[in-house]
Structure formats: C-alpha cells, structure tokens
Amino acid sequence: MNSLRFREQVYGWLLAGPFVLTLVVFFLYALIRTVYFSFTEYDLFSEAVWVGFSNFVALFKDDLFLLALGNTIAFSTIVTVIQTVLALGLAILVNAKIRGKAFFRTAFYLPSILSSAAVTLIFIWFYQKNGYLNGFLTSVAANSPYLTCYVITAVICQLVLVWRDRLRGLPASWFDPAWAILSCLLAGVATVIASMMGWVEAAGHVVEVNWLNTREEVGPMPLTLWAIVIQNIYTTIPTFMLLFLAGLQGIPEELYEATRIDGANKWQQHWHITIPQLAPVTFVVITFGIIGTLQMFDQVALLGSAAPLESRITLAYYVYHNAFPPGGSPQIGMASAASLVLAFITLVVVYIQKIFGVKEKANV
C-alpha cells in the first residue's frame, strides 16, 4: 500500500513538474528579481545601484506615468463594462431557438481565434484618414436626411397603427411585429416619394476623423485609445460570449416555465432568472476582463509610430517603454517599479470587484 501511494505521488509530481518548474522560473523568480530591481538603478549593462524608494517617488512625479495610469483605469472600466454587456447579449441571442444557430455561433466566435498582430494591422488600415471607417461614416452622414425621414415616418406609422388598435380595445403592443413590418414598408415608400419630390436631399458631409495620429482627447481618454477600445472589444467579446453561453445552457428550463406561467415577459425572465443565475459566470468574465484590460499591451505596441506615444500609453506599455526605450538607456528600476504598481492595482481592483461587485454564487 505504501509503495502504491509513493508511486502515485511520484507520477503526480512528474505530471505537475513542468508546470511547477515554469511557475518557479517565470513567475516566482521573476517576481523576486522585479521586486529587487524596483529598489535599484539598473540599465542592464552596469551593476545595479540600490536607491531605495526613489523609483516609486519618481513614478508619481512622472507626467507620462500619471497619464498612463489615467488611460489604463479609464480603458479598463469602459472596455470591461461594454464587453460584458455585449457578450451577454450575444450569448442570449445565439442561445435562442433560431434557424442557423450554429452558423451565428461560429461567426461570432471567429474574431477570438484571429492573430492579434493581424487584427491590429487590419484595424490600422481600417482607421486611416481615407480608410473604411471614415468612408462608412461619410456615407451615413451623406444619407442622414433619408435615414432620419425613414425612422421618423416608421415611428409615426407604428404609433398610429397601434393607437388605432388600442382605441378598438385590442391588446396591441407598441412593438407589435405585424404593424412594425407594415410601418417599415410605409416609411420606405414615403422616403422614396419625399426624395422624388425634392423634399429630402442628400447632404454633402465628408468625415475625415484622424483616429490614430492625433493627441485629441475625447472624454476620459485620447481618441486613439477609443479606437483601440473598439478593436479590443471586437477580439475579446467572442470568448466571453462562449462563457456566458455555457452558463445559459446550465440554467434549468423549469425556472423559465414557472415565470411564463406567472405571466412574465422575456425581459422579466432575463432580469429575474438569467442574470442572477449567471452570477458565477459574470464574476469570471468581469475578473478576466479587468485583468486583461489593465495589462493590455500588444495592441498598443503594434500601433508603433502610427500614433503618438502620449495618445496610446498604458501602464503595461509604460513598463516596456522604460525597459526598452527607443534610442535611450534602459531604466529597469523604473520599469520594475511600474510593473509592481500595475500588479498592485490589478489585485486591488479584482479584490474590490469580488467584495462589492458581482458575487461568485448565483442568487437563488
């Protein structure tokens, strides 16, 4: 019996050995060295000189670090919220009983398996001044009078048709699909007639937004980081959608049947059943989202000279920029101190989310 137990322990350590070795070398040893270098002045070529807390003091006097800190917090908050909501919405959509469900699941998940470098290069072209995005926005702006006419006419037709049914005592919903189809058809005909009569004409707007090579601030972040927000959401939503989809398929159907018997509509079912039951998955998604966005580096680094440093700097890139400055001497001490600050912020934010945010257990 002892021999069998010993052999099992040996096999267990043999299986776990590569992982443990990797963890010790690339995490534990690296962490110890980072902590040591954060208290030194070191440039990779000469001996490290002990300077105590000077690097940490210098960090919070460095305008570039403070800019990177603000950009990182704003980026993490915005992306985590948007990608969580959209991932949940897509998961509910592809979990519904619709035709072609397998196709939509595959199509929505496809961006997550694409190379980050390839996607970044595509988005650099996408964001060019004469690129696809500005061309699309130009088309929308030019045709905005037609779109406005169509939407207003459709809304008026829908309100009139539903209001007429309600006056007759019929239980018509404001979003009745039959009247919605008729309203859209009537709005299309009205828009064509208005165009032929000259009542509505295309505008001559040309959109030339400089998405990347700019220092313009839009709200809490530079415009360049807003462009990266779109790119980051595009590549991360599919993975989180898959997590939510797995959680949705684990919710007992009996809960929905009970609420339907009580007369609950779809929105009430999602609010009182779906969201509370998905609390464990939501906790994982938000936690992964916070960690990933706080440590976002590759998409910023791959932009390179396509955008100014000040408009794309994040804490992770600040660490890299100090360790490998272009045309300058490496500042490993500053880079190590910044990396420890980043690690501390990540742990604190995740811990706060665990205490005050979404709980790990479903609400019953």
C-alpha positions as CSV (number, residue, x, y, z in Angstrom):
1,M,0.0,0.0,0.0
2,N,2.8,2.4,0.9
3,S,4.6,1.5,-2.3
4,L,1.5,2.2,-4.4
5,R,0.9,5.6,-2.6
6,F,4.6,6.5,-3.2
7,R,4.3,5.6,-6.9
8,E,1.1,7.7,-7.2
9,Q,2.9,10.7,-5.6
10,V,5.9,10.3,-8.0
11,Y,3.6,10.2,-11.0
12,G,1.7,13.2,-9.7
13,W,4.9,15.2,-9.4
14,L,6.1,14.1,-12.8
15,L,2.9,15.3,-14.3
16,A,2.9,18.6,-12.4
17,G,6.7,19.1,-12.6
18,P,6.9,21.0,-15.9
19,F,4.1,23.4,-14.7
20,V,5.8,23.9,-11.3
21,L,9.2,24.5,-12.9
22,T,7.7,27.0,-15.3
23,L,5.9,28.7,-12.4
24,V,9.0,28.9,-10.3
25,V,11.3,30.2,-13.1
26,F,9.0,32.6,-14.9
27,F,6.8,33.8,-12.1
28,L,8.4,33.3,-8.6
29,Y,12.0,34.0,-9.7
30,A,10.9,36.8,-12.0
31,L,8.8,38.4,-9.2
32,I,11.7,38.3,-6.7
33,R,14.0,39.9,-9.3
34,T,11.4,42.5,-10.2
35,V,11.0,43.5,-6.5
36,Y,14.7,43.7,-6.1
37,F,15.3,45.8,-9.3
38,S,12.5,48.2,-8.3
39,F,14.7,49.5,-5.5
40,T,17.8,49.9,-7.7
41,E,19.1,51.9,-10.6
42,Y,19.9,49.4,-13.3
43,D,20.4,49.7,-17.1
44,L,21.2,46.0,-17.9
45,F,24.9,46.8,-18.6
46,S,26.3,48.0,-15.3
47,E,25.9,46.9,-11.7
48,A,22.6,47.6,-10.0
49,V,22.8,50.5,-7.5
50,W,20.5,50.5,-4.5
51,V,18.3,53.6,-4.4
52,G,15.5,52.6,-2.1
53,F,12.1,54.1,-2.8
54,S,13.4,56.6,-5.3
55,N,11.9,54.9,-8.3
56,F,8.5,54.8,-6.8
57,V,8.7,58.5,-5.9
58,A,9.9,59.3,-9.4
59,L,7.0,57.4,-10.9
60,F,4.4,59.6,-9.3
61,K,6.3,62.7,-10.4
62,D,6.4,61.5,-14.0
63,D,3.7,63.0,-16.1
64,L,3.9,60.2,-18.6
65,F,3.3,57.6,-15.8
66,L,0.3,59.6,-14.5
67,L,-1.1,59.8,-18.0
68,A,-0.6,56.1,-18.5
69,L,-2.3,55.4,-15.1
70,G,-5.4,57.5,-16.0
71,N,-5.6,56.0,-19.5
72,T,-5.4,52.4,-18.1
73,I,-8.1,52.9,-15.5
74,A,-10.4,54.6,-18.0
75,F,-9.7,52.0,-20.7
76,S,-10.3,49.1,-18.2
77,T,-13.5,50.5,-16.9
78,I,-15.0,51.2,-20.3
79,V,-14.0,48.0,-22.1
80,T,-15.0,45.7,-19.2
81,V,-18.5,47.2,-19.0
82,I,-19.1,47.2,-22.7
83,Q,-17.7,43.8,-23.5
84,T,-19.6,42.2,-20.6
85,V,-22.9,43.6,-21.6
86,L,-22.4,42.8,-25.3
87,A,-21.1,39.3,-24.6
88,L,-24.2,38.5,-22.5
89,G,-26.4,39.9,-25.2
90,L,-24.8,37.8,-28.0
91,A,-24.9,34.7,-25.8
92,I,-28.7,35.1,-25.2
93,L,-29.1,35.7,-28.9
94,V,-27.2,32.6,-30.1
95,N,-28.8,30.5,-27.3
96,A,-32.3,31.3,-28.6
97,K,-34.2,28.8,-30.8
98,I,-33.5,30.3,-34.2
99,R,-32.5,28.9,-37.5
100,G,-28.8,28.9,-38.4
101,K,-27.8,29.0,-34.7
102,A,-24.6,27.0,-35.4
103,F,-23.6,29.5,-38.1
104,F,-24.1,32.5,-35.9
105,R,-22.2,30.9,-33.0
106,T,-19.2,30.2,-35.4
107,A,-19.4,33.7,-37.0
108,F,-19.5,35.5,-33.6
109,Y,-16.6,33.4,-32.2
110,L,-14.3,33.7,-35.2
111,P,-12.6,37.0,-34.1
112,S,-11.2,35.5,-31.0
113,I,-9.1,33.0,-32.9
114,L,-7.5,35.6,-35.2
115,S,-4.0,36.7,-34.6
116,S,-3.8,39.9,-32.5
117,A,-1.0,41.2,-34.8
118,A,-3.0,40.6,-37.9
119,V,-6.1,42.2,-36.4
120,T,-4.1,45.2,-35.3
121,L,-2.7,45.7,-38.8
122,I,-6.2,45.4,-40.3
123,F,-7.5,48.0,-37.9
124,I,-4.6,50.4,-38.6
125,W,-5.8,50.3,-42.2
126,F,-9.4,50.5,-41.1
127,Y,-8.7,53.7,-39.1
128,Q,-6.8,55.5,-41.8
129,K,-8.0,59.0,-42.7
130,N,-9.2,57.7,-46.0
131,G,-10.0,54.2,-44.6
132,Y,-13.1,52.2,-44.5
133,L,-14.5,53.6,-41.2
134,N,-14.4,57.2,-42.4
135,G,-15.8,56.2,-45.7
136,F,-18.7,54.4,-43.9
137,L,-19.3,57.4,-41.7
138,T,-19.3,59.7,-44.7
139,S,-21.9,57.6,-46.4
140,V,-24.1,57.6,-43.2
141,A,-23.7,61.4,-42.9
142,A,-24.5,62.0,-46.5
143,N,-27.6,59.9,-46.3
144,S,-28.6,61.0,-42.9
145,P,-31.6,63.1,-44.2
146,Y,-33.0,59.9,-45.8
147,L,-32.4,57.8,-42.7
148,T,-34.0,60.5,-40.5
149,C,-37.0,60.7,-42.7
150,Y,-37.4,56.9,-42.8
151,V,-37.0,56.5,-39.0
152,I,-39.4,59.3,-38.1
153,T,-42.0,58.1,-40.6
154,A,-41.8,54.5,-39.4
155,V,-42.2,55.5,-35.7
156,I,-45.2,57.7,-36.5
157,C,-46.9,54.9,-38.6
158,Q,-46.3,52.4,-35.8
159,L,-47.7,54.7,-33.1
160,V,-50.8,55.5,-35.3
161,L,-51.5,51.8,-36.1
162,V,-51.1,50.6,-32.5
163,W,-53.0,53.5,-31.1
164,R,-55.9,52.7,-33.5
165,D,-56.0,49.1,-32.3
166,R,-56.0,50.1,-28.7
167,L,-58.9,52.5,-29.3
168,R,-60.8,49.4,-30.6
169,G,-60.0,47.6,-27.4
170,L,-57.4,45.3,-28.9
171,P,-54.3,44.3,-26.7
172,A,-51.8,45.6,-29.2
173,S,-48.2,46.1,-28.2
174,W,-46.2,49.2,-29.1
175,F,-43.7,46.8,-30.7
176,D,-46.2,44.6,-32.5
177,P,-44.2,42.8,-35.2
178,A,-47.0,42.8,-37.8
179,W,-47.5,46.5,-37.6
180,A,-43.8,47.1,-37.4
181,I,-43.3,45.4,-40.8
182,L,-46.1,47.5,-42.3
183,S,-44.7,50.7,-40.8
184,C,-41.3,50.0,-42.3
185,L,-42.8,49.4,-45.7
186,L,-44.9,52.6,-45.5
187,A,-41.8,54.5,-44.3
188,G,-39.8,53.2,-47.2
189,V,-42.4,54.3,-49.7
190,A,-42.8,57.7,-48.0
191,T,-39.0,58.3,-48.1
192,V,-38.8,57.4,-51.8
193,I,-41.7,59.8,-52.6
194,A,-40.1,62.6,-50.5
195,S,-36.8,62.1,-52.4
196,M,-38.5,62.2,-55.8
197,M,-40.4,65.4,-54.8
198,G,-37.2,67.0,-53.6
199,W,-38.3,67.3,-50.1
200,V,-35.4,65.3,-48.8
201,E,-31.9,65.6,-50.3
202,A,-28.5,64.0,-49.6
203,A,-26.1,66.0,-47.5
204,G,-22.5,66.8,-48.7
205,H,-20.7,65.9,-45.4
206,V,-17.3,64.3,-45.7
207,V,-16.0,62.7,-42.5
208,E,-12.2,62.7,-42.1
209,V,-11.6,61.8,-38.5
210,N,-7.9,61.3,-37.6
211,W,-8.3,58.2,-35.4
212,L,-4.7,57.3,-34.7
213,N,-2.2,60.1,-35.4
214,T,-3.7,62.6,-33.0
215,R,-3.4,63.8,-29.4
216,E,-7.1,64.8,-29.3
217,E,-8.9,64.0,-26.0
218,V,-12.4,62.6,-26.2
219,G,-13.9,62.3,-22.7
220,P,-11.7,60.4,-20.3
221,M,-9.3,59.1,-22.9
222,P,-7.4,60.1,-26.1
223,L,-9.2,59.4,-29.3
224,T,-6.6,56.8,-30.2
225,L,-7.4,54.7,-27.2
226,W,-11.1,54.9,-28.2
227,A,-10.1,53.3,-31.4
228,I,-8.3,50.6,-29.5
229,V,-11.4,50.1,-27.4
230,I,-13.3,49.1,-30.5
231,Q,-10.6,46.7,-31.6
232,N,-10.2,45.2,-28.1
233,I,-14.0,44.6,-27.7
234,Y,-14.1,43.0,-31.2
235,T,-11.4,40.4,-30.3
236,T,-12.5,39.7,-26.7
237,I,-16.3,39.5,-26.8
238,P,-16.4,36.1,-28.5
239,T,-14.5,34.3,-25.7
240,F,-16.7,35.9,-23.0
241,M,-19.8,35.1,-25.1
242,L,-18.8,31.4,-25.1
243,L,-18.5,31.5,-21.3
244,F,-22.0,33.1,-21.0
245,L,-23.4,30.6,-23.4
246,A,-22.1,27.7,-21.3
247,G,-23.8,29.3,-18.3
248,L,-27.1,29.8,-20.1
249,Q,-27.2,26.2,-21.0
250,G,-26.8,25.2,-17.4
251,I,-29.9,27.2,-16.2
252,P,-32.9,24.8,-15.6
253,E,-35.7,25.3,-18.1
254,E,-38.2,24.8,-15.3
255,L,-37.4,28.3,-13.9
256,Y,-38.4,29.9,-17.2
257,E,-41.6,27.7,-17.4
258,A,-42.6,28.8,-13.9
259,T,-42.2,32.5,-14.8
260,R,-44.1,32.1,-18.0
261,I,-47.0,30.6,-16.0
262,D,-46.9,33.6,-13.8
263,G,-47.1,35.9,-16.9
264,A,-43.6,37.2,-17.0
265,N,-42.3,38.5,-20.4
266,K,-38.9,37.9,-21.9
267,W,-37.3,41.0,-20.3
268,Q,-38.6,40.0,-16.8
269,Q,-37.3,36.4,-17.3
270,H,-33.9,37.7,-18.2
271,W,-33.8,40.2,-15.4
272,H,-35.1,37.9,-12.6
273,I,-33.8,34.5,-13.8
274,T,-31.0,34.7,-16.4
275,I,-28.8,37.5,-14.8
276,P,-29.0,36.2,-11.2
277,Q,-28.3,32.6,-12.3
278,L,-25.3,33.8,-14.4
279,A,-23.6,35.4,-11.4
280,P,-20.7,33.0,-11.2
281,V,-20.0,33.3,-14.9
282,T,-20.4,37.1,-14.8
283,F,-17.9,37.2,-11.9
284,V,-15.3,35.2,-14.0
285,V,-16.0,37.4,-17.1
286,I,-15.6,40.7,-15.2
287,T,-12.5,39.4,-13.4
288,F,-10.8,38.3,-16.6
289,G,-11.9,41.5,-18.3
290,I,-10.3,43.7,-15.6
291,I,-7.1,41.7,-15.6
292,G,-6.8,41.7,-19.4
293,T,-7.6,45.4,-19.9
294,L,-5.3,46.6,-17.1
295,Q,-2.5,44.6,-18.6
296,M,-3.3,45.5,-22.3
297,F,-0.1,45.8,-24.2
298,D,0.1,44.1,-27.6
299,Q,-2.4,46.3,-29.4
300,V,-0.8,49.5,-28.2
301,A,2.7,48.2,-29.0
302,L,1.8,47.1,-32.6
303,L,0.5,50.6,-33.4
304,G,4.1,51.8,-33.3
305,S,4.6,55.1,-35.0
306,A,1.1,55.1,-36.3
307,A,0.0,57.0,-33.2
308,P,1.8,59.4,-30.7
309,L,3.1,57.8,-27.5
310,E,1.0,60.2,-25.3
311,S,-2.2,59.2,-27.1
312,R,-1.8,55.4,-26.6
313,I,0.3,55.0,-23.5
314,T,-0.9,52.5,-20.9
315,L,0.7,51.1,-17.7
316,A,1.8,47.9,-19.4
317,Y,3.3,49.8,-22.3
318,Y,4.9,52.3,-19.9
319,V,6.8,49.3,-18.4
320,Y,8.0,48.2,-21.8
321,H,8.9,51.8,-22.8
322,N,11.2,52.2,-19.8
323,A,12.8,48.8,-20.2
324,F,13.4,49.2,-23.9
325,P,13.3,53.0,-24.6
326,P,13.9,53.9,-28.3
327,G,17.3,55.3,-28.6
328,G,17.9,55.6,-24.9
329,S,19.3,53.7,-22.0
330,P,17.1,51.1,-20.3
331,Q,15.6,52.1,-17.0
332,I,15.0,48.7,-15.4
333,G,14.4,50.1,-12.0
334,M,11.6,52.4,-13.2
335,A,10.1,49.6,-15.3
336,S,10.2,47.2,-12.3
337,A,8.6,49.8,-10.0
338,A,5.9,50.5,-12.6
339,S,5.2,46.8,-13.1
340,L,4.7,46.3,-9.3
341,V,2.3,49.3,-9.2
342,L,0.4,47.7,-12.1
343,A,0.3,44.3,-10.3
344,F,-0.9,46.0,-7.1
345,I,-3.6,47.9,-8.9
346,T,-4.8,44.7,-10.6
347,L,-5.0,42.8,-7.3
348,V,-6.8,45.7,-5.5
349,V,-9.4,46.2,-8.3
350,V,-10.1,42.4,-8.6
351,Y,-10.4,42.2,-4.8
352,I,-12.8,45.2,-4.7
353,Q,-14.8,43.6,-7.5
354,K,-15.0,40.4,-5.5
355,I,-16.3,42.2,-2.4
356,F,-18.6,44.8,-3.9
357,G,-19.2,43.6,-7.4
358,V,-20.8,40.5,-8.9
359,K,-20.8,37.6,-6.5
360,E,-19.3,34.2,-7.2
361,K,-22.6,32.4,-6.3
362,A,-25.9,32.5,-8.2
363,N,-28.7,34.3,-6.5
364,V,-31.5,31.8,-5.8
